[in-house]
Amino acid sequence: MAPRLLTSTLLLLVCAGTGTHGYLCDDALTNCLGVGYYNKCHDFCDTQYFTCEEIGGPGVLSTCPYGLVFNTDPAGSNKCVLYENCFFSNAGCDDSVVPVCQTTFELIPKCRDCQNTFFICDGTNAAAIPGTCGAGLVFNPIPSHPACIPEDLCPCTEPPC
């Protein structure tokens, strides 16, 4: 029970912050390069994306319908899909990459699938600290919902996870 309580506390801290995910995700799109839909998060499947209605205008933050994530793949298929159909959902882990933290506290997925490892940023501009979920838990790879959750609930696209 204690690991789950700690995870819930960390999740509350992340949600109470600025809502940005500096390493993975953009908090705003101020200058649309074209009309269409654009990913909010880089190299990860997430429930949020930007809608651009005019070139040069701001992107409007949008959310996929329940249970879906936004997919941007090299073929240009920009739409909400089931997690398992997202281009990045099975990309695995890159052990050579350690993110440099921004100035906010945040939990960052290490892997693009459900694994028990993740990164913790403590609000400094230092390298992220590796974290591990407790027994029977995995880290949710959806950047909008960062938490250690039971393996059978992963990936979780809608809280409560």
N, C-alpha and C positions, 0 to 999 in steps of 0.2 A: 504493500500500500504506500509506503513512503516514497518510492520513486515516482509513482503516479501523481502524488500530491505535489512533489517538487516540479514535475513537468507542468502541471496545471498552473502553478505559481509563475513559472517562467513564461508560459503562454500568455497569462494575464499581463505580465510586464511588457511583452512584445506588443500586444494589442493596445495597451495604454499609451504606447509611444507615438511616434510621428506617423506610423503606418507605412513608412518606406522600407524598402529592402535594398539598400544602397548597392550591395555587391551584385545581386541578382536581378533586381527589378527597378524600373523607373517609376517615380511617383507622379510624373506629369509628362505630357507630350505637348510642347508649346508651338511647334512649327511643323505641321503635317506636310510631307513631301508629295503626297498624293491622296486621292479619295479612296477610302477603303478601311480595312481593319488591320491593326498592328499589335504585335505582342507587347505585353508589359514587362515580361520577364525574359531574360536572355538564356537560351539553352535549357529551359525548364518548362514543363507544362504547368499552367496556372489557370485559375478560374476567371481571372480578370484580363482585359485587353483594352486597347484604345480604338474608338471609332472616329475616323476623320471624314468630315463632310465637305471640306473645301481645302484646296492647296494653300498653305501658309497659315491656316487657322489652327486653333488649338484642338487637340484630341480630347474626346470625352471618354472618361473612364467607364467601361461597360463590364458586365458580369455575365458569364455563360449561364444558361438555364441549369437547374439543379442536376448535379451528377455529371456535368460535362466540364471539360477544360478547353482552353483556346489552343489551337494547333497552328503553328507556322512551320511549314516544311519547305525544303528546297524547290519543290514543284509549285510553290505558290498557293497551296491550299490553305487559305486563312479562314478557319471556321471553328466552331465549337464541336468537339467530338468526345467520345468515351475515352477515358484515360489510356486504355490499352491501345487505342488507335492514334495516340499522339506520337509525333515523330521522335520526341526525346524520351518517351516513357521507358525504353529498354536500353538506354545508352550506358547504364552502369555507373562506375566510379572512376575518377581520375585521381590516383593517390599522389600525383606530382603537384597538384594545385592546392595551395593553401591561401585562402582569400585574405586580403588586407582589409581590416575592419574600417567602417566609416565611423562617424561620431555618435551613433545610436546603438543601444543594446539590441541585439537580434540573434536569432537562431537561424542557421543557414544549412540547407541540405548539403551533404557531401556527395550523395549519390542521386541519380535520377530515377531510381527505383526504391523499393521499400527495404532499406538496410538498417542496422542498428547504430550506425555512426552518423555524426553531424558536426557542425562547427558552432562555437559560441563566440560572439563578439561582445566585448565588455564595455563598449562605448569609447574606446580609444582608437587611435590610428595605428594599432599594432596588428601583428598576424593573429588570425583567429585561433582559438584553442580547440583542440579536438574534444568531442563529447561522445558518449556512448549511452544508449538507452538501456534500461534495466532488463532483466530476464523476461522474455515473452513479449517485449515491446520493440517496435521499429520506428524509425523517424519518418514522418510523412513527407514525401518529396514535393508536395504542393506548397510553394512559397507563401501563399496567402494564409495557410493554416499550419504553421511550424510547431510540431509537438511530437513527442514519443507517444505512440498509440499502440493498441493491441494489433498484432500482425494481421488478424483476420479483418480488420477495418481499413487496412491500407490498400490503395491510396484513399484518402478522405478528402472529398471536394467540398463538403458542407459541414460546418460545425453543428452539433457537438461531435467531435471525433472520438 
